[in-house]
């Protein structure tokens, strides 16, 4: 079970809204959702959490590239939205990975091309690390230091919201 929320910074503080991830298939879709929620192209944070197993934050500032942090890349990579974030952070093409998984290749099929073998080698040499992955400084200018972000555990999103001064706003959409 996922929890996802958008926090848009305004001149009066933060506005929160829960969001459905059903139509999100790629990071670009998530960034577009965030930009739609932005007030005057200000900062929008996307919080995604899966049943206390992992959490992810995507920060979108105007038209800049999204910045991503995932609390536990290994756990996140086993879920659809977490895999989307970790694949982006690791520079993997999610479509190619999904196609390989769907084919269930074991290396004995006729006509297997060299590109597939190269991709499999790349995945073996670029495994998903256990633990945090991504931009650990994405909240530093908002009052959550790198050290604090890495130390978060149980109610991480609530603690981040406390530091941002918007815990009541976030709780209203939970």
Secondary structure as GFF3:
##gff-version 3
##sequence-region A 1 174
A	DSSP	beta_strand	2	10	.	.	.	ID=ss1
A	DSSP	beta_strand	13	18	.	.	.	ID=ss2
A	DSSP	alpha_helix	27	37	.	.	.	ID=ss3
A	DSSP	beta_strand	43	50	.	.	.	ID=ss4
A	DSSP	beta_strand	54	61	.	.	.	ID=ss5
A	DSSP	beta_strand	67	70	.	.	.	ID=ss6
A	DSSP	alpha_helix	73	76	.	.	.	ID=ss7
A	DSSP	alpha_helix	80	90	.	.	.	ID=ss8
A	DSSP	alpha_helix	94	103	.	.	.	ID=ss9
A	DSSP	alpha_helix	114	125	.	.	.	ID=ss10
A	DSSP	beta_strand	133	134	.	.	.	ID=ss11
A	DSSP	three_ten_helix	140	142	.	.	.	ID=ss12
A	DSSP	alpha_helix	146	151	.	.	.	ID=ss13
A	DSSP	alpha_helix	156	164	.	.	.	ID=ss14
A	DSSP	alpha_helix	167	173	.	.	.	ID=ss15
###
